[in-house]
Amino acid sequence: MNKINYNRIKSVLAEKNKTNKDLAKLLDRTESSVSRWCTNDIQPSVEILYEISKFLKVDIRELLTSTNWDK
């Protein structure tokens, strides 16, 4: 079964020229946890997703993979 990419954290970090280490430090989390979010091995809570969106200055919806089924 293929792994589903639920979030776009890795892509948005790259677009904003930020690193996993930057995010881990801001959120007081391990780089390992951030890496697992970026590879979609685990998903952050809604609260953490909100904090990530503030850090990256993006709408929280930009951190999620689209569910527009018409496309």
N, C-alpha and C positions, 0 to 999 in steps of 0.2 A: 504494500500500500504506500502511496506517495505521501510525503510529509506536506501538510498544508501550512502555507505561510499566512498566519493570522495578522501579523503586524509588519510594519515597514520601518522599524526603529533603525536598523542598520543603514538603510538607504537614506533616511532623513539625517542621520548623524553625518554621513558622508557629504550630503548636499550642504550641510551647515558647517562643514570643516571642523567637526567635533569628534572626539574619540570615545571609545568605551571607557577609558580611564577617566576622562573628564566627567562623564555621566555617573560613573561609580562613585567618584569623589563627592559630587554634588548631592547624591542621594544617600550617601553613607552606606553603600552596598559594595559587595566584592566585584572585582572585574569579571570573575567567573559568572556571577549572576547576570550581569549585563550581557556578557557574551552569549549566555543561554537564551536571553530574550532576543538578541539579534539573530540568532540562528533558529528561532522559533521552537527550541526544545522545551521551553516553558514560557508562560505568559505573565507579564506583570499585572498587578491588580489595577483596577480602574483608578484608584488614588495615585498609584505610581505613574500610570500612563499620563494622568493630569500633570504631575510634576515634570515629567519628561517634556510634555508639550510646552509648558512654561519655559523650561530651560532652552528649548530649541526655538521658541517663539513661533510656534505653528499651531494651527487649529488641531485639537486632539484627533479629529477625524483623519488628518493626514498621516497619522501614525498607524492607521488600520488599513488592512487590505480591503479594497472595494468589494461590496456585495451587490453591485449593480448587475443583476442576472441577465439584463437585456444585451449586454455587451459581450 
